[in-house]
Amino acid sequence: MSDALLDLRDVRKVYGDPDTGLVALNDLSLTIRKDEPEIVTIAGESGSGKSTLANLVLGFTRPTSGQIMFDGTDVGNASAKQMKAYHRQVQAVFQDPFGSYNPFYRVGHVFDMVIRNFKLSSNKTEARQMMEEALNAVGLTGDDVLRKYPHQLSGGQRQRIMMARAYMVKPRLIVADEPVSMVDASLRASILDVMMRLRDEGGISFLYVTHDLSTAYQVGDRILLFYQGTLVEHGKATDVISNPQHPYVQLLIDSVPKPDPTQRWQGEIILPAEEELRTAHSTGCRFVPRCPHAQPACSAALPPAYEVGPRGHRAACILHAPPPQA
């Protein structure tokens, strides 16, 4: 039996015509093991394919090609019954803590729906115990929140309740799509702490989608950095962020403002037209128009991921290609 919990095999998503359409995700392979709960960070700028990956894993859309395997089951060919069982094991926490609630219902309705849908309990007492356990895991109590309406809670409380709702069904994987981007900075640490505790104490793995490299560095075990749907660099989060090897990742990390008022941004950034490189017939590196090290070979073929450091650190850049054999 496979040791993989989640196994993406050459997953490709093209919007429009498969031959000429827009490539949202380009031949991605990724494995999360059963025996090693971890937070895998998916990072990149807007439009890089992060949310497309999240939607594919959650089963909201299907890949154009490739396979998404979960514990040996092909998600793309799963029946409705299998997908219901899949969604019990793979839960989601979305970006907007305000839009995740129906304002006409009290907070307890969020948990009631999950309990009924997955038939988690046989009576009200057992259901209340499950709610309390889930809320306690994120630092809340039922007496504080269950009878309140969403508008009576802070953004941080609403997002932690979404974490509790996902945790209540005891999933094996949570897809967290920008879970702290709409929360005050003072509350982000508490939500990220919940993620780490659910990993360490609950044995739950996370796909953490973000554009915030600082939180990726703080909580991520591994990081995958995307550019225009293509994986450009991946490895241990601390290795990649402290020692980036792909030109795009180097520019991305250098663009983070330094906390020094004497260092000011200079000039205007003018970006080239790049969407034409995202079509399915494009063959070269997507970063060629902006790369300071571009070579003719970069436009001929998309480079593979070369080993650039220890612990699985790899970068898809021709600069790291091994020298030709004599």
C-alpha positions as CSV (number, residue, x, y, z in Angstrom):
1,M,0.0,0.0,0.0
2,S,1.2,3.5,-0.9
3,D,2.6,5.7,1.9
4,A,1.2,8.8,0.2
5,L,-1.8,10.6,1.7
6,L,-2.1,13.0,-1.2
7,D,-0.4,12.3,-4.5
8,L,-0.6,14.7,-7.5
9,R,0.8,13.2,-10.6
10,D,1.6,15.6,-13.5
11,V,-1.6,17.6,-12.8
12,R,-2.3,20.1,-15.5
13,K,-5.2,22.6,-15.7
14,V,-5.9,24.5,-18.9
15,Y,-8.9,26.9,-19.2
16,G,-10.2,27.1,-22.7
17,D,-9.0,24.9,-25.6
18,P,-6.5,22.3,-24.3
19,D,-4.1,23.2,-27.1
20,T,-4.2,26.9,-27.1
21,G,-6.0,27.9,-23.8
22,L,-4.6,29.5,-20.7
23,V,-2.4,27.2,-18.5
24,A,-3.4,27.7,-14.9
25,L,-1.4,24.9,-13.6
26,N,1.4,23.2,-15.5
27,D,2.3,19.5,-14.9
28,L,2.6,19.6,-11.1
29,S,3.6,16.6,-9.0
30,L,3.4,16.7,-5.2
31,T,3.2,14.1,-2.5
32,I,2.1,14.4,1.2
33,R,2.9,11.4,3.2
34,K,0.5,9.7,5.7
35,D,3.0,9.3,8.5
36,E,4.5,12.8,8.4
37,P,1.8,15.5,9.1
38,E,3.1,18.8,7.7
39,I,2.2,22.3,6.5
40,V,3.0,22.6,2.8
41,T,2.9,26.2,1.8
42,I,1.8,27.1,-1.7
43,A,3.1,30.6,-2.5
44,G,3.4,33.0,-5.4
45,E,2.0,36.3,-6.7
46,S,-1.7,36.7,-7.7
47,G,-2.5,34.6,-10.7
48,S,0.3,32.1,-10.2
49,G,-2.0,29.1,-9.8
50,K,-2.3,28.8,-6.0
51,S,-6.1,28.9,-5.8
52,T,-6.4,26.7,-8.9
53,L,-4.3,24.0,-7.1
54,A,-6.6,24.4,-4.0
55,N,-9.7,24.0,-6.1
56,L,-8.3,20.9,-7.8
57,V,-7.4,19.2,-4.5
58,L,-10.9,20.1,-3.0
59,G,-12.6,18.6,-6.1
60,F,-14.3,21.9,-7.1
61,T,-12.8,21.5,-10.6
62,R,-11.2,18.7,-12.5
63,P,-7.7,18.6,-14.0
64,T,-7.3,18.7,-17.8
65,S,-4.7,15.9,-17.5
66,G,-2.9,14.0,-14.7
67,Q,-4.2,12.3,-11.6
68,I,-5.0,13.4,-8.1
69,M,-4.8,10.4,-5.8
70,F,-5.9,10.5,-2.1
71,D,-5.0,7.4,0.0
72,G,-5.0,5.3,-3.2
73,T,-8.3,6.6,-4.7
74,D,-8.4,8.6,-7.9
75,V,-10.3,11.7,-7.0
76,G,-11.0,12.6,-10.7
77,N,-12.9,9.4,-11.2
78,A,-14.6,9.2,-7.8
79,S,-18.4,8.6,-7.5
80,A,-20.6,10.9,-5.5
81,K,-20.5,8.6,-2.5
82,Q,-16.7,8.5,-2.7
83,M,-16.5,12.3,-3.0
84,K,-18.6,12.7,0.2
85,A,-16.2,10.4,2.0
86,Y,-13.3,12.3,0.5
87,H,-14.7,15.7,1.7
88,R,-14.9,14.3,5.2
89,Q,-11.1,13.6,5.1
90,V,-10.2,16.8,3.1
91,Q,-11.7,20.0,4.6
92,A,-11.3,23.6,3.6
93,V,-10.8,27.0,5.3
94,F,-11.3,29.9,3.0
95,Q,-10.0,33.4,2.8
96,D,-13.0,35.5,3.8
97,P,-14.1,34.9,7.4
98,F,-17.1,37.2,6.8
99,G,-18.4,35.5,3.7
100,S,-18.2,32.0,5.1
101,Y,-21.3,32.5,7.3
102,N,-25.0,33.0,6.7
103,P,-25.8,36.1,8.7
104,F,-29.4,34.9,9.5
105,Y,-28.2,31.9,11.5
106,R,-26.3,31.7,14.8
107,V,-22.8,30.3,14.9
108,G,-24.0,26.9,16.1
109,H,-25.7,26.4,12.7
110,V,-22.3,26.0,11.1
111,F,-21.6,22.9,13.3
112,D,-25.1,21.5,13.1
113,M,-24.9,21.4,9.3
114,V,-21.7,19.4,9.4
115,I,-22.9,17.0,12.0
116,R,-26.1,16.3,10.1
117,N,-24.3,16.0,6.7
118,F,-21.7,13.5,7.9
119,K,-24.0,11.9,10.5
120,L,-21.4,12.5,13.2
121,S,-23.6,12.0,16.3
122,S,-26.8,10.3,17.3
123,N,-28.1,12.8,19.9
124,K,-27.8,16.4,20.9
125,T,-25.6,15.7,23.9
126,E,-23.0,14.0,21.8
127,A,-23.2,16.7,19.2
128,R,-22.6,19.4,21.8
129,Q,-19.6,17.5,23.1
130,M,-18.1,17.4,19.6
131,M,-18.6,21.1,19.2
132,E,-17.0,21.9,22.5
133,E,-14.0,19.6,21.7
134,A,-13.5,21.3,18.3
135,L,-13.9,24.8,19.8
136,N,-11.5,24.1,22.6
137,A,-8.9,23.0,20.1
138,V,-8.8,26.5,18.7
139,G,-9.0,28.3,22.0
140,L,-12.8,29.0,22.2
141,T,-15.8,27.7,24.2
142,G,-19.3,27.0,23.2
143,D,-20.8,29.3,25.8
144,D,-18.8,32.2,24.3
145,V,-19.7,31.8,20.6
146,L,-22.4,29.2,19.7
147,R,-25.4,31.4,20.5
148,K,-24.0,34.5,18.9
149,Y,-24.6,35.7,15.3
150,P,-21.5,36.1,13.0
151,H,-21.6,39.9,13.2
152,Q,-21.1,39.7,17.0
153,L,-17.7,38.0,16.6
154,S,-14.3,39.4,15.6
155,G,-12.7,38.4,12.3
156,G,-10.2,36.3,14.2
157,Q,-12.9,34.5,16.1
158,R,-14.8,33.8,12.9
159,Q,-11.8,32.3,11.2
160,R,-10.9,30.2,14.3
161,I,-14.5,28.8,14.2
162,M,-13.9,27.8,10.6
163,M,-10.8,26.0,11.8
164,A,-12.9,24.3,14.5
165,R,-15.6,23.3,12.0
166,A,-13.0,21.7,9.7
167,Y,-11.3,20.0,12.7
168,M,-14.6,18.6,14.1
169,V,-14.9,15.9,11.3
170,K,-11.3,14.8,12.1
171,P,-9.9,15.3,8.6
172,R,-6.5,14.1,7.5
173,L,-5.9,17.2,5.3
174,I,-7.1,20.8,5.5
175,V,-6.7,23.2,2.5
176,A,-6.3,26.7,3.9
177,D,-6.7,29.2,1.2
178,E,-5.3,32.6,2.4
179,P,-6.8,32.0,5.9
180,V,-5.1,35.1,7.5
181,S,-5.1,37.6,4.7
182,M,-8.3,39.4,5.8
183,V,-7.6,39.2,9.5
184,D,-5.9,41.9,11.6
185,A,-2.1,41.4,12.0
186,S,-2.6,41.1,15.7
187,L,-4.8,38.0,15.2
188,R,-2.8,36.2,12.5
189,A,-0.5,34.6,15.0
190,S,-3.3,33.0,16.9
191,I,-4.7,31.4,13.7
192,L,-1.3,30.2,12.5
193,D,-0.7,28.8,16.0
194,V,-4.0,26.8,15.7
195,M,-2.7,25.4,12.4
196,M,0.6,24.2,14.0
197,R,-1.2,22.7,17.0
198,L,-3.6,20.8,14.7
199,R,-0.6,19.5,12.8
200,D,1.3,18.5,16.0
201,E,-1.5,17.3,18.2
202,G,-4.2,16.3,15.7
203,G,-1.9,14.8,13.1
204,I,-3.5,16.9,10.3
205,S,-1.6,18.0,7.3
206,F,-2.2,21.4,5.6
207,L,-2.0,22.9,2.2
208,Y,-1.5,26.5,3.2
209,V,-2.1,28.9,0.2
210,T,-0.6,32.3,0.7
211,H,1.2,35.2,-0.8
212,D,2.8,36.2,2.5
213,L,6.3,34.9,2.7
214,S,6.8,35.8,6.3
215,T,4.0,33.5,7.5
216,A,5.2,30.9,5.1
217,Y,8.6,31.0,6.7
218,Q,7.1,30.9,10.2
219,V,4.8,27.9,9.9
220,G,5.6,26.1,6.7
221,D,7.5,22.8,6.7
222,R,7.9,22.8,2.9
223,I,7.2,25.6,0.4
224,L,6.3,25.5,-3.3
225,L,6.7,28.7,-5.2
226,F,4.7,29.2,-8.4
227,Y,5.0,31.6,-11.3
228,Q,2.3,31.7,-14.0
229,G,1.1,28.2,-13.1
230,T,4.6,26.7,-13.1
231,L,6.5,25.4,-10.1
232,V,9.8,27.3,-10.1
233,E,11.3,26.4,-6.7
234,H,10.5,24.1,-3.8
235,G,12.1,22.6,-0.7
236,K,12.2,23.2,3.1
237,A,10.6,26.6,3.7
238,T,13.6,27.9,5.7
239,D,16.0,26.8,3.0
240,V,14.1,28.3,0.1
241,I,13.4,31.7,1.8
242,S,16.8,32.1,3.3
243,N,18.7,31.0,0.2
244,P,16.5,31.4,-2.9
245,Q,18.0,30.0,-6.1
246,H,15.5,30.8,-8.9
247,P,15.8,34.3,-10.3
248,Y,12.1,34.9,-9.8
249,V,12.1,33.8,-6.2
250,Q,15.2,36.0,-5.6
251,L,13.4,39.0,-7.0
252,L,10.2,38.1,-5.0
253,I,12.1,37.9,-1.7
254,D,14.1,41.0,-2.5
255,S,10.9,42.9,-3.1
256,V,9.8,42.6,0.5
257,P,10.3,46.1,2.0
258,K,13.0,46.4,4.5
259,P,12.0,47.9,7.9
260,D,14.4,50.8,7.4
261,P,12.9,54.3,6.6
262,T,16.2,55.4,5.0
263,Q,15.8,52.8,2.2
264,R,13.2,54.0,-0.3
265,W,11.8,52.3,-3.3
266,Q,13.2,53.8,-6.5
267,G,11.5,54.4,-9.9
268,E,8.4,52.7,-11.4
269,I,8.1,49.0,-12.1
270,I,7.1,48.3,-15.7
271,L,6.1,44.7,-16.4
272,P,6.2,43.2,-19.9
273,A,3.1,41.5,-21.4
274,E,3.4,38.0,-20.1
275,E,0.0,36.3,-20.5
276,E,1.0,35.1,-24.0
277,L,3.5,32.8,-22.4
278,R,0.8,31.0,-20.4
279,T,-0.9,29.5,-23.4
280,A,-0.7,25.7,-23.8
281,H,1.5,25.9,-26.9
282,S,4.2,27.8,-25.1
283,T,7.4,25.7,-24.5
284,G,9.9,27.8,-22.6
285,C,10.4,29.3,-19.2
286,R,7.5,31.6,-18.2
287,F,9.9,34.0,-16.5
288,V,12.0,34.8,-19.6
289,P,10.6,38.4,-20.2
290,R,11.6,39.5,-16.7
291,C,14.7,37.3,-16.1
292,P,18.1,39.2,-15.9
293,H,19.8,35.9,-16.8
294,A,17.7,34.8,-19.8
295,Q,19.4,32.8,-22.4
296,P,18.2,31.5,-25.8
297,A,17.8,28.0,-24.4
298,C,15.3,29.3,-21.9
299,S,12.8,30.0,-24.6
300,A,13.2,26.6,-26.2
301,A,12.1,24.3,-23.3
302,L,10.8,24.5,-19.8
303,P,13.7,23.5,-17.5
304,P,13.3,20.7,-15.1
305,A,13.8,21.1,-11.3
306,Y,17.5,20.8,-10.6
307,E,18.9,20.0,-7.2
308,V,20.3,23.2,-5.7
309,G,20.7,22.4,-2.0
310,P,20.2,19.8,0.7
311,R,16.9,18.4,2.0
312,G,15.1,18.3,-1.4
313,H,15.8,22.0,-2.4
314,R,15.2,22.3,-6.1
315,A,14.9,25.1,-8.6
316,A,13.6,25.0,-12.2
317,C,16.3,27.2,-13.8
318,I,18.9,26.5,-16.5
319,L,21.5,28.3,-14.4
320,H,21.6,25.2,-12.2
321,A,21.9,22.6,-15.0
322,P,24.8,20.3,-14.4
323,P,27.7,20.8,-16.8
324,P,27.7,18.6,-19.9
325,Q,29.7,15.4,-19.6
326,A,33.1,15.5,-21.4
